[in-house]
Amino acid sequence: MPVLIGGCAPAPAPAPPAEEVTASAATVPALPTLYSIELPGPAATRYQTDADGSSPLGAAVRSRFPQLGLAGCLERAAQAHADLPAGFEQHIPLAFTEFALHWAGCPDPTASLSVLLTSEPGSGAMLDQLDALLRRDSYSHVGAAASPAPPPYHTRWFILLVDRRMTMLPAPTSGDPGADLPLQFRLDDRFTAATVAVTSPRGSVSTTAVGVSGGWAVAAVALAEESGTQWVELIGHGPSGPEVLALFPIEVGRTPPTHWLGHPAADESWVDTTDEAESLAARLVDDDRARFSLSRLTWDPELAAIARAHSAEMADEGYFAHVSPQTGSVVDRLQRAGYPATFAAENIAMGPTLTEAQESLMRSPGHRAAVLAPEATHFGIGVASRRDPRRGTVHHLTQIFVHRAPLSDTP
């Protein structure tokens, strides 16, 4: 299950020697410690939201669920998952799913991946299971693919679902150093303003406010002068606070990759309590700031309590947003608690592991800026973990970063 995010380097230390498993249809891996996966065919040359899917399986899904749009890029990303060896479906890291989305030309910040197994030929049983998924959550577009399953099953079905709140005119997936990248988005009516956040190949983050006129947000992103990967993020601002609407990499001075090298999701089975979850989440933040030679933040139990209450409310009430219908924004929550902050930033995330949640936040320019905020002095993280019958363990995570005013500056 992917991480959902909403918002606001130096390479990590070398991993120990690892077993590398190259994905091919002829191998059935045990649990590897390093995945090396070559996706079939070239990467997309542009990101787009207007390309419809055309597969027979997609047509069957659309016939049963006419409210869903068929996205060609989602179908291609789903097929990349279906081409993985049998057994991988139990251990697909979020980072691979996000890589496949971008390789296929999807600008979506994330997608919900469901792997369904059926025992009989035909798509009927899969469609029944998909119907149950759609009754729980709201989605706008789907992409699906299938491959044979090992006994006692007959078929593996890979379903990618997204809830798009924007449409995007086609944009290139790569560009020349120093060039300008024009972007045009049509936003849902709920968003009255937008921000474009960009992470440069060197890891620095810049943000630009974008005007919204007639529902359209138009921006020009200046590509870096050096070659590398530049991340672009569109953030919409509406009644629920900021929401990430699009997130995708632009390859500067080089072609988009087709090869993914990464690790399985971290084993966090030892995390049994809220204290353990929040301690791990805090260490991950410390590690990311240390990689950029930033000062270590002071852990603040008061901030953690405020963050924990928001995470618990989102988990209990079934929503995912910065603005709570009960407590308002993070600024409202801090003011109500009498917390003396002169700067505040909040990240929220939801996912199966805390490590994947943090990695996903760091891929997002807006969230990365909050984690690496140089003006922050204190932070607190609140985790609410729930057991979902379909998804397994789901961690609801809220991070609050502040500059705490000295006591002498408070009234």
Disulfide bonds with the S-S distance in Angstrom:
Cys73-Cys106 2.15
